[in-house]
Amino acid sequence: MLVAADAGDPAAEDKLALRYAEDARLHPGESVVCVSPRGLRYAVQL
């Protein structure tokens, strides 16, 4: 779907938008964990 949407397929864009709106797993919570290449891990409040 991503490739089709990137190529300009409006049906694929609509499907992706609907999936994003309906699937809570695709939305970040109140914070995210950042992991740096140097090994640091920390929470960032959104």
Biopython code that builds the backbone (N, CA, C, O; Angstrom):
import numpy as np
from Bio.PDB.StructureBuilder import StructureBuilder

atoms = [
    (1, "MET", "N", (0.812, -1.187, 0.000)),
    (1, "MET", "CA", (0.000, 0.000, 0.000)),
    (1, "MET", "C", (0.860, 1.257, 0.000)),
    (1, "MET", "O", (0.536, 2.237, -0.670)),
    (2, "LEU", "N", (1.946, 1.225, 0.747)),
    (2, "LEU", "CA", (2.812, 2.413, 0.800)),
    (2, "LEU", "C", (3.394, 2.745, -0.562)),
    (2, "LEU", "O", (3.430, 3.908, -0.964)),
    (3, "VAL", "N", (3.850, 1.723, -1.270)),
    (3, "VAL", "CA", (4.440, 1.955, -2.585)),
    (3, "VAL", "C", (3.379, 2.500, -3.533)),
    (3, "VAL", "O", (3.638, 3.435, -4.291)),
    (4, "ALA", "N", (2.187, 1.916, -3.490)),
    (4, "ALA", "CA", (1.108, 2.381, -4.361)),
    (4, "ALA", "C", (0.714, 3.819, -4.023)),
    (4, "ALA", "O", (0.496, 4.631, -4.923)),
    (5, "ALA", "N", (0.624, 4.132, -2.741)),
    (5, "ALA", "CA", (0.274, 5.499, -2.339)),
    (5, "ALA", "C", (1.358, 6.482, -2.762)),
    (5, "ALA", "O", (1.051, 7.587, -3.211)),
    (6, "ASP", "N", (2.613, 6.092, -2.625)),
    (6, "ASP", "CA", (3.709, 6.961, -3.062)),
    (6, "ASP", "C", (3.688, 7.190, -4.570)),
    (6, "ASP", "O", (4.133, 8.229, -5.057)),
    (7, "ALA", "N", (3.166, 6.206, -5.303)),
    (7, "ALA", "CA", (3.084, 6.329, -6.753)),
    (7, "ALA", "C", (1.860, 7.141, -7.186)),
    (7, "ALA", "O", (1.663, 7.387, -8.376)),
    (8, "GLY", "N", (1.043, 7.554, -6.218)),
    (8, "GLY", "CA", (-0.093, 8.409, -6.532)),
    (8, "GLY", "C", (-1.437, 7.708, -6.606)),
    (8, "GLY", "O", (-2.396, 8.279, -7.125)),
    (9, "ASP", "N", (-1.533, 6.484, -6.101)),
    (9, "ASP", "CA", (-2.800, 5.743, -6.121)),
    (9, "ASP", "C", (-3.722, 6.284, -5.029)),
    (9, "ASP", "O", (-3.460, 6.061, -3.847)),
    (10, "PRO", "N", (-4.793, 6.988, -5.397)),
    (10, "PRO", "CA", (-5.662, 7.578, -4.373)),
    (10, "PRO", "C", (-6.379, 6.535, -3.511)),
    (10, "PRO", "O", (-6.648, 6.800, -2.340)),
    (11, "ALA", "N", (-6.694, 5.367, -4.054)),
    (11, "ALA", "CA", (-7.347, 4.324, -3.256)),
    (11, "ALA", "C", (-6.412, 3.827, -2.162)),
    (11, "ALA", "O", (-6.841, 3.601, -1.031)),
    (12, "ALA", "N", (-5.130, 3.657, -2.496)),
    (12, "ALA", "CA", (-4.150, 3.225, -1.494)),
    (12, "ALA", "C", (-3.976, 4.303, -0.430)),
    (12, "ALA", "O", (-3.846, 3.990, 0.753)),
    (13, "GLU", "N", (-3.972, 5.566, -0.840)),
    (13, "GLU", "CA", (-3.865, 6.659, 0.133)),
    (13, "GLU", "C", (-5.045, 6.639, 1.095)),
    (13, "GLU", "O", (-4.874, 6.822, 2.301)),
    (14, "ASP", "N", (-6.240, 6.415, 0.560)),
    (14, "ASP", "CA", (-7.435, 6.361, 1.407)),
    (14, "ASP", "C", (-7.376, 5.200, 2.384)),
    (14, "ASP", "O", (-7.740, 5.350, 3.550)),
    (15, "LYS", "N", (-6.916, 4.031, 1.916)),
    (15, "LYS", "CA", (-6.808, 2.864, 2.792)),
    (15, "LYS", "C", (-5.810, 3.120, 3.918)),
    (15, "LYS", "O", (-6.054, 2.755, 5.068)),
    (16, "LEU", "N", (-4.686, 3.748, 3.580)),
    (16, "LEU", "CA", (-3.681, 4.049, 4.603)),
    (16, "LEU", "C", (-4.215, 5.048, 5.620)),
    (16, "LEU", "O", (-3.994, 4.891, 6.820)),
    (17, "ALA", "N", (-4.911, 6.066, 5.149)),
    (17, "ALA", "CA", (-5.469, 7.071, 6.056)),
    (17, "ALA", "C", (-6.486, 6.438, 7.001)),
    (17, "ALA", "O", (-6.505, 6.747, 8.192)),
    (18, "LEU", "N", (-7.329, 5.556, 6.475)),
    (18, "LEU", "CA", (-8.317, 4.878, 7.307)),
    (18, "LEU", "C", (-7.644, 3.981, 8.331)),
    (18, "LEU", "O", (-8.032, 3.958, 9.499)),
    (19, "ARG", "N", (-6.644, 3.249, 7.893)),
    (19, "ARG", "CA", (-5.934, 2.359, 8.816)),
    (19, "ARG", "C", (-5.274, 3.159, 9.939)),
    (19, "ARG", "O", (-5.337, 2.768, 11.105)),
    (20, "TYR", "N", (-4.641, 4.279, 9.586)),
    (20, "TYR", "CA", (-4.006, 5.124, 10.602)),
    (20, "TYR", "C", (-5.042, 5.646, 11.597)),
    (20, "TYR", "O", (-4.790, 5.675, 12.801)),
    (21, "ALA", "N", (-6.192, 6.052, 11.097)),
    (21, "ALA", "CA", (-7.231, 6.613, 11.965)),
    (21, "ALA", "C", (-7.807, 5.555, 12.905)),
    (21, "ALA", "O", (-8.164, 5.867, 14.041)),
    (22, "GLU", "N", (-7.900, 4.305, 12.441)),
    (22, "GLU", "CA", (-8.570, 3.265, 13.223)),
    (22, "GLU", "C", (-7.647, 2.431, 14.108)),
    (22, "GLU", "O", (-8.118, 1.815, 15.064)),
    (23, "ASP", "N", (-6.354, 2.396, 13.820)),
    (23, "ASP", "CA", (-5.442, 1.497, 14.535)),
    (23, "ASP", "C", (-4.629, 2.272, 15.571)),
    (23, "ASP", "O", (-3.705, 3.008, 15.226)),
    (24, "ALA", "N", (-4.983, 2.097, 16.834)),
    (24, "ALA", "CA", (-4.311, 2.834, 17.915)),
    (24, "ALA", "C", (-2.829, 2.510, 18.012)),
    (24, "ALA", "O", (-2.057, 3.313, 18.536)),
    (25, "ARG", "N", (-2.412, 1.334, 17.510)),
    (25, "ARG", "CA", (-0.988, 0.964, 17.569)),
    (25, "ARG", "C", (-0.121, 1.884, 16.709)),
    (25, "ARG", "O", (1.098, 1.925, 16.879)),
    (26, "LEU", "N", (-0.737, 2.615, 15.797)),
    (26, "LEU", "CA", (0.020, 3.489, 14.907)),
    (26, "LEU", "C", (0.188, 4.895, 15.462)),
    (26, "LEU", "O", (0.819, 5.742, 14.831)),
    (27, "HIS", "N", (-0.372, 5.144, 16.633)),
    (27, "HIS", "CA", (-0.271, 6.466, 17.268)),
    (27, "HIS", "C", (0.661, 6.386, 18.463)),
    (27, "HIS", "O", (0.541, 5.468, 19.275)),
    (28, "PRO", "N", (1.583, 7.324, 18.588)),
    (28, "PRO", "CA", (2.447, 7.302, 19.769)),
    (28, "PRO", "C", (1.642, 7.675, 21.015)),
    (28, "PRO", "O", (0.601, 8.326, 20.928)),
    (29, "GLY", "N", (2.129, 7.263, 22.136)),
    (29, "GLY", "CA", (1.487, 7.621, 23.401)),
    (29, "GLY", "C", (1.910, 9.009, 23.824)),
    (29, "GLY", "O", (2.197, 9.867, 22.989)),
    (30, "GLU", "N", (1.948, 9.223, 25.121)),
    (30, "GLU", "CA", (2.339, 10.529, 25.642)),
    (30, "GLU", "C", (3.840, 10.733, 25.605)),
    (30, "GLU", "O", (4.323, 11.859, 25.729)),
    (31, "SER", "N", (4.582, 9.640, 25.434)),
    (31, "SER", "CA", (6.031, 9.761, 25.333)),
    (31, "SER", "C", (6.557, 8.660, 24.414)),
    (31, "SER", "O", (5.885, 7.658, 24.168)),
    (32, "VAL", "N", (7.756, 8.867, 23.921)),
    (32, "VAL", "CA", (8.439, 7.864, 23.116)),
    (32, "VAL", "C", (9.829, 7.666, 23.701)),
    (32, "VAL", "O", (10.359, 8.556, 24.366)),
    (33, "VAL", "N", (10.415, 6.512, 23.460)),
    (33, "VAL", "CA", (11.764, 6.234, 23.936)),
    (33, "VAL", "C", (12.728, 6.486, 22.788)),
    (33, "VAL", "O", (12.589, 5.902, 21.713)),
    (34, "CYS", "N", (13.693, 7.348, 23.013)),
    (34, "CYS", "CA", (14.735, 7.628, 22.030)),
    (34, "CYS", "C", (15.971, 6.803, 22.381)),
    (34, "CYS", "O", (16.367, 6.723, 23.543)),
    (35, "VAL", "N", (16.560, 6.206, 21.382)),
    (35, "VAL", "CA", (17.775, 5.423, 21.561)),
    (35, "VAL", "C", (18.814, 5.997, 20.607)),
    (35, "VAL", "O", (18.624, 5.975, 19.391)),
    (36, "SER", "N", (19.897, 6.505, 21.149)),
    (36, "SER", "CA", (20.922, 7.127, 20.319)),
    (36, "SER", "C", (21.966, 6.090, 19.895)),
    (36, "SER", "O", (22.099, 5.044, 20.531)),
    (37, "PRO", "N", (22.698, 6.378, 18.831)),
    (37, "PRO", "CA", (23.778, 5.473, 18.414)),
    (37, "PRO", "C", (24.855, 5.311, 19.479)),
    (37, "PRO", "O", (25.611, 4.340, 19.455)),
    (38, "ARG", "N", (24.930, 6.246, 20.405)),
    (38, "ARG", "CA", (25.929, 6.181, 21.487)),
    (38, "ARG", "C", (25.460, 5.324, 22.658)),
    (38, "ARG", "O", (26.176, 5.185, 23.650)),
    (39, "GLY", "N", (24.259, 4.747, 22.550)),
    (39, "GLY", "CA", (23.759, 3.875, 23.598)),
    (39, "GLY", "C", (22.887, 4.558, 24.632)),
    (39, "GLY", "O", (22.442, 3.904, 25.575)),
    (40, "LEU", "N", (22.627, 5.840, 24.491)),
    (40, "LEU", "CA", (21.761, 6.538, 25.435)),
    (40, "LEU", "C", (20.307, 6.180, 25.157)),
    (40, "LEU", "O", (19.895, 6.061, 24.003)),
    (41, "ARG", "N", (19.543, 6.011, 26.218)),
    (41, "ARG", "CA", (18.105, 5.759, 26.118)),
    (41, "ARG", "C", (17.405, 6.744, 27.040)),
    (41, "ARG", "O", (17.776, 6.887, 28.205)),
    (42, "TYR", "N", (16.399, 7.416, 26.520)),
    (42, "TYR", "CA", (15.652, 8.330, 27.361)),
    (42, "TYR", "C", (14.262, 8.554, 26.777)),
    (42, "TYR", "O", (14.049, 8.434, 25.571)),
    (43, "ALA", "N", (13.322, 8.884, 27.663)),
    (43, "ALA", "CA", (11.938, 9.150, 27.254)),
    (43, "ALA", "C", (11.808, 10.609, 26.874)),
    (43, "ALA", "O", (12.400, 11.487, 27.502)),
    (44, "VAL", "N", (11.024, 10.857, 25.837)),
    (44, "VAL", "CA", (10.734, 12.215, 25.397)),
    (44, "VAL", "C", (9.227, 12.393, 25.486)),
    (44, "VAL", "O", (8.468, 11.642, 24.874)),
    (45, "GLN", "N", (8.796, 13.394, 26.253)),
    (45, "GLN", "CA", (7.380, 13.692, 26.370)),
    (45, "GLN", "C", (6.905, 14.403, 25.107)),
    (45, "GLN", "O", (7.551, 15.333, 24.624)),
    (46, "LEU", "N", (5.784, 13.960, 24.587)),
    (46, "LEU", "CA", (5.245, 14.581, 23.362)),
    (46, "LEU", "C", (4.218, 15.622, 23.670)),
    (46, "LEU", "O", (3.669, 16.237, 22.755)),
]
sb = StructureBuilder()
sb.init_structure("model")
sb.init_model(0)
sb.init_chain("A")
sb.init_seg("    ")
for serial, (resi, resn, name, xyz) in enumerate(atoms, 1):
    if name == "N":
        sb.init_residue(resn, " ", resi, " ")
    sb.init_atom(name, np.array(xyz, "f"), 0.0, 1.0, " ", f" {name:<3s}", serial, name[0])
structure = sb.get_structure()
